[in-house]
Amino acid sequence: MLLEPMGFAPARVYQKALLEASIPLTAFSVSDVHSEYDRLVELGVVFTTEPTDVGTTMIAVFEDTCGNLIQIYQG
């Protein structure tokens, strides 16, 4: 999957609003958030939210370097 800044002005406004509100653009299910977090950190991924228990699931959020936040969750 490739997510990148959009050249379409309304899409840029939407993308910026999501980022400023700390809302992930998309989310991916992983079997173990802590393991995936550790693996991605070793690869240089910058997380804005470390693995966090939110009651019914565990989540972590990272920056994709193109102006989007991506969430991983234990499903």
C-alpha atoms as one frame of an Amber mdcrd trajectory, in Angstrom:
protein
   0.000   0.000   0.000   1.263   3.457  -0.854  -0.226   6.537   0.799   1.234
   9.841  -0.248   0.362  13.520  -0.266  -2.426  14.222  -2.705  -2.236  16.791
  -5.477  -6.021  17.294  -5.247  -6.594  20.351  -3.010  -9.703  19.063  -1.133
  -7.870  15.810  -0.352  -4.921  17.783   1.081  -7.310  19.702   3.360  -8.844
  16.420   4.576  -5.435  14.798   5.072  -4.134  17.790   7.047  -7.270  17.907
   9.216  -6.929  14.224  10.120  -3.252  14.652  11.004  -3.892  17.761  13.116
  -6.695  15.940  14.980  -4.398  12.893  15.508  -6.863  10.658  13.664  -5.291
   7.739  11.782  -6.055   7.590   8.079  -6.329   3.808   8.218  -5.791   0.872
  10.559  -4.337  -2.601  10.170  -4.969  -5.647  12.318  -1.885  -7.430  13.676
  -1.672 -10.534  15.836   0.609  -8.910  18.439   0.859  -5.109  18.702   3.898
  -5.205  20.991   5.900  -7.454  18.642   4.930  -5.446  15.565   5.733  -2.187
  17.375   9.203  -3.493  18.317   9.833  -4.711  14.761   8.799  -1.402  13.210
  10.790   0.688  15.710  13.899  -1.331  14.776  13.211  -0.369  11.146  13.121
   3.332  12.068   9.354   3.875  12.148   8.333   6.833  14.338   5.328   6.161
  16.566   3.101   8.898  17.952   1.352   6.413  20.259   3.178   3.493  21.846
   1.222   0.265  22.414  -1.791   1.291  24.475  -4.602  -0.759  25.978  -7.857
   0.995  25.046 -10.165  -1.420  26.802 -11.232  -3.831  24.104  -8.018  -3.870
  22.074  -4.386  -2.795  22.024  -3.365  -0.049  19.562  -0.274   1.847  18.419
  -0.071   4.722  15.918   2.797   5.725  13.637   3.618   8.366  11.038   3.985
   7.209   7.429   6.310  10.125   6.422   3.725  11.400   3.898   1.440  13.267
   6.281  -0.690  10.346   7.454  -1.089   8.507  10.725  -1.482   4.733  10.553
  -2.885   2.661  13.415  -2.122  -0.955  14.139  -4.418  -2.866  16.442  -4.478
  -6.284  17.957  -7.497  -8.021  16.550
